[in-house]
Amino acid sequence: PKSPTGEMLAYVRENSPHLFETSVEEQLGLLEAASGAGAETAGGEAAGEEGEAASTDIALYRRMEEVRRAERSRAVADVLYQSILYKFDALGAPLLNKAALEDAPGLRGT
């Protein structure tokens, strides 16, 4: 996992799988709320200032929003990845790593 959300979901998936789906829904709701809140604050923070200070503040707020957007993107990717792992676990289907793929018959045309 590349985000705190992913780490939390990995922990829940491994230790309390019966709570996993609820945790995913909760985390997606939090990410959606954070996305809406970020859009509201980005435009209004530096509206009252003038001149060079205002342009610096605007650039800073834009960069902060870019960082938040990247963090949310990593968190959503982690949620998707952990959900896939959960489904594989639920089906009892093992995931193959690179070494296992090389040894697997039929997957490389042999």
Backbone bond lengths (Angstrom), bond angles and torsions (degrees), N, CA, C in turn:
res aa  C-N    CA-C-N  psi(-1)  N-CA   C-N-CA  omega(-1)  CA-C   N-CA-C  phi
1 P - - - 1.461 - - 1.530 111.05 -
2 K 1.307 115.26 140.75 1.456 120.53 -177.79 1.522 112.38 -106.92
3 S 1.324 116.68 4.21 1.462 119.88 -178.74 1.529 109.30 -140.72
4 P 1.331 116.77 160.29 1.468 119.25 175.52 1.531 112.15 -60.09
5 T 1.316 117.15 -34.25 1.466 120.82 177.56 1.521 109.97 -62.38
6 G 1.342 116.76 -44.83 1.452 120.96 178.69 1.517 112.67 -64.10
7 E 1.325 116.07 -39.56 1.461 119.84 178.32 1.525 111.09 -63.92
8 M 1.331 115.79 -42.18 1.468 119.69 179.49 1.528 110.56 -64.43
9 L 1.334 117.16 -44.12 1.458 119.96 -179.42 1.529 111.34 -67.43
10 A 1.324 117.90 -35.27 1.464 120.61 176.39 1.526 109.96 -62.84
11 Y 1.318 116.40 -41.87 1.464 120.68 178.25 1.531 110.84 -62.72
12 V 1.337 116.04 -46.91 1.469 120.30 -179.61 1.530 109.62 -63.53
13 R 1.332 117.36 -42.64 1.467 121.29 -178.88 1.521 110.94 -60.70
14 E 1.315 117.26 -39.68 1.457 121.15 -176.95 1.530 112.80 -80.48
15 N 1.333 117.05 -36.02 1.466 119.93 -172.31 1.521 115.03 -104.50
16 S 1.323 118.26 -26.61 1.466 121.53 -179.46 1.532 109.62 -142.43
17 P 1.330 117.48 67.09 1.460 119.46 -174.51 1.529 113.91 -59.75
18 H 1.334 117.58 -25.33 1.464 119.83 178.76 1.533 112.34 -67.50
19 L 1.318 117.77 -17.25 1.468 122.00 178.55 1.528 113.11 -99.70
20 F 1.333 116.66 -0.79 1.461 119.78 -171.76 1.528 113.02 -63.03
21 E 1.309 118.15 -50.65 1.464 120.51 -176.00 1.525 111.87 -61.68
22 T 1.313 116.57 -39.18 1.463 120.48 176.68 1.525 110.58 -64.30
23 S 1.326 116.37 -40.86 1.467 120.86 179.07 1.525 111.41 -64.40
24 V 1.334 116.90 -38.48 1.460 120.61 178.35 1.525 109.89 -63.27
25 E 1.322 117.14 -47.17 1.466 120.60 179.07 1.525 111.39 -60.04
26 E 1.321 116.60 -41.60 1.464 121.20 179.37 1.527 111.03 -63.98
27 Q 1.322 116.69 -45.15 1.466 120.36 -179.07 1.527 111.50 -65.93
28 L 1.333 117.29 -39.69 1.461 119.81 177.35 1.526 110.94 -64.65
29 G 1.329 117.18 -37.13 1.464 120.67 175.74 1.518 111.79 -64.07
30 L 1.326 116.62 -41.51 1.463 120.24 177.99 1.523 111.46 -65.42
31 L 1.333 116.98 -39.95 1.461 120.21 178.53 1.528 110.99 -66.39
32 E 1.318 116.55 -37.97 1.460 120.08 178.17 1.529 110.48 -66.16
33 A 1.325 117.03 -41.92 1.456 120.66 178.49 1.527 110.86 -65.10
34 A 1.329 117.15 -40.19 1.459 120.71 179.14 1.528 110.51 -66.08
35 S 1.310 116.82 -35.04 1.461 120.88 179.19 1.528 110.39 -65.72
36 G 1.308 117.31 -43.47 1.464 121.42 178.53 1.514 112.48 -67.39
37 A 1.318 117.10 -39.00 1.467 121.08 -179.84 1.519 111.08 -68.83
38 G 1.311 117.45 -36.01 1.465 121.12 179.59 1.510 112.01 -65.47
39 A 1.322 117.21 -37.70 1.460 120.60 -179.83 1.528 111.17 -68.59
40 E 1.320 117.21 -33.91 1.463 120.69 -179.03 1.527 111.77 -71.68
41 T 1.318 118.42 -39.64 1.461 120.64 -175.34 1.513 112.86 -82.43
42 A 1.310 118.52 -22.72 1.467 120.40 -175.45 1.522 112.08 -63.76
43 G 1.320 118.52 -37.65 1.448 120.22 -176.25 1.509 114.61 -85.49
44 G 1.308 119.31 -28.21 1.443 121.04 -170.44 1.507 116.67 -97.34
45 E 1.301 119.18 -6.96 1.455 121.14 -174.19 1.529 113.35 -66.64
46 A 1.335 118.53 -45.93 1.455 121.11 -172.55 1.523 112.26 -106.45
47 A 1.310 118.17 19.07 1.456 121.25 -173.94 1.524 112.79 -66.60
48 G 1.320 119.84 -30.63 1.450 122.38 -174.95 1.513 114.86 -84.61
49 E 1.318 119.90 -12.03 1.456 121.90 -176.53 1.522 110.80 -90.74
50 E 1.342 116.42 164.61 1.455 120.52 -177.54 1.519 110.60 -128.80
51 G 1.345 114.93 161.58 1.450 121.66 170.82 1.507 115.03 73.14
52 E 1.338 113.57 -149.80 1.455 121.69 -174.41 1.521 112.26 -65.90
53 A 1.319 116.75 -36.96 1.464 120.12 179.21 1.520 110.69 -62.07
54 A 1.320 116.86 -38.69 1.459 120.58 179.65 1.523 110.94 -65.99
55 S 1.337 117.43 -41.25 1.466 119.14 -179.99 1.522 110.96 -67.46
56 T 1.323 117.54 -35.34 1.464 120.89 176.76 1.528 109.88 -66.16
57 D 1.335 115.47 -43.15 1.460 119.45 178.53 1.522 111.48 -63.36
58 I 1.320 116.52 -41.07 1.457 120.31 179.74 1.524 109.98 -63.00
59 A 1.320 117.19 -43.45 1.464 120.70 178.29 1.526 110.68 -62.39
60 L 1.326 116.12 -40.77 1.457 120.62 178.76 1.525 110.76 -63.58
61 Y 1.327 117.80 -45.70 1.466 121.17 179.97 1.527 111.20 -64.77
62 R 1.323 116.67 -36.81 1.466 119.29 177.26 1.523 110.54 -64.58
63 R 1.311 116.42 -43.70 1.467 120.10 179.41 1.528 110.97 -64.78
64 M 1.327 116.75 -40.60 1.464 120.25 177.56 1.525 110.37 -60.87
65 E 1.323 116.75 -40.36 1.457 120.51 178.92 1.528 110.74 -67.19
66 E 1.332 117.89 -37.42 1.468 120.87 176.19 1.524 110.88 -61.19
67 V 1.330 116.69 -42.86 1.463 121.05 179.27 1.527 110.21 -64.86
68 R 1.323 117.13 -43.82 1.472 120.82 178.39 1.524 110.68 -61.86
69 R 1.327 116.35 -41.36 1.463 120.65 179.40 1.527 110.56 -62.96
70 A 1.327 117.46 -42.06 1.465 121.18 178.03 1.531 111.04 -64.61
71 E 1.326 117.26 -39.75 1.464 121.19 177.36 1.526 110.88 -63.44
72 R 1.338 116.53 -42.85 1.467 119.86 178.09 1.521 110.51 -64.28
73 S 1.317 117.11 -38.63 1.462 121.12 179.55 1.524 110.77 -63.14
74 R 1.337 116.87 -44.02 1.472 120.45 176.99 1.527 110.49 -63.02
75 A 1.319 116.46 -40.10 1.464 119.96 -179.46 1.529 110.68 -65.11
76 V 1.331 117.83 -42.42 1.465 120.68 178.94 1.526 110.02 -64.63
77 A 1.330 117.36 -41.19 1.467 120.49 177.53 1.527 110.42 -61.34
78 D 1.317 117.29 -40.48 1.466 120.88 177.98 1.526 111.28 -66.26
79 V 1.328 117.57 -39.00 1.467 120.92 177.68 1.524 109.31 -61.55
80 L 1.329 117.01 -45.66 1.459 120.29 179.04 1.524 111.61 -62.29
81 Y 1.318 116.47 -45.00 1.457 120.77 -179.31 1.527 111.28 -62.47
82 Q 1.320 116.67 -46.39 1.463 119.90 179.74 1.531 111.01 -65.20
83 S 1.331 117.63 -33.62 1.466 120.87 176.99 1.528 110.87 -65.70
84 I 1.323 116.29 -39.94 1.472 120.11 177.11 1.527 110.23 -64.05
85 L 1.332 116.25 -44.99 1.468 119.35 177.92 1.521 111.24 -60.24
86 Y 1.330 116.35 -40.42 1.469 120.88 179.13 1.528 110.67 -61.37
87 K 1.331 116.74 -43.96 1.465 120.29 -179.79 1.532 110.80 -64.82
88 F 1.338 117.28 -41.18 1.458 119.93 176.65 1.523 110.41 -61.88
89 D 1.330 117.18 -42.59 1.464 120.74 178.14 1.522 110.70 -62.71
90 A 1.332 116.84 -42.20 1.462 121.23 -178.63 1.532 111.35 -64.52
91 L 1.327 116.28 -34.58 1.464 120.58 179.06 1.524 112.63 -81.80
92 G 1.316 116.49 -13.31 1.456 121.03 -177.60 1.518 112.66 76.03
93 A 1.331 116.40 19.80 1.460 121.30 -179.75 1.523 109.06 -95.32
94 P 1.326 116.84 122.65 1.472 118.47 -179.75 1.529 111.56 -76.29
95 L 1.305 115.58 148.13 1.459 120.70 172.84 1.519 108.22 -87.17
96 L 1.310 116.21 143.82 1.459 120.33 179.97 1.518 109.52 -102.16
97 N 1.330 116.35 132.70 1.458 119.79 173.66 1.528 108.66 -87.20
98 K 1.318 117.43 177.79 1.464 121.52 -175.67 1.526 111.92 -59.26
99 A 1.330 117.62 -42.02 1.464 121.01 -179.44 1.530 110.54 -64.73
100 A 1.313 117.44 -40.50 1.463 120.67 179.46 1.526 110.91 -68.66
101 L 1.327 117.44 -33.81 1.460 120.40 177.30 1.522 111.51 -64.46
102 E 1.326 116.93 -38.23 1.460 120.87 179.65 1.523 111.46 -66.24
103 D 1.326 117.01 -31.93 1.457 121.60 -179.14 1.522 112.93 -88.44
104 A 1.328 118.21 -12.38 1.458 121.72 -175.35 1.532 110.20 -74.43
105 P 1.330 116.92 124.98 1.459 119.20 179.84 1.525 111.11 -71.38
106 G 1.307 115.99 142.82 1.452 121.11 175.57 1.502 115.33 86.96
107 L 1.321 119.67 -15.90 1.453 121.13 -176.79 1.525 112.06 -84.98
108 R 1.316 117.53 -18.70 1.472 120.31 -179.50 1.530 110.39 -115.76
109 G 1.300 115.76 22.13 1.455 119.32 178.24 1.505 114.58 83.12
110 T 1.327 117.81 11.38 1.471 119.85 179.26 1.504 110.94 -100.46
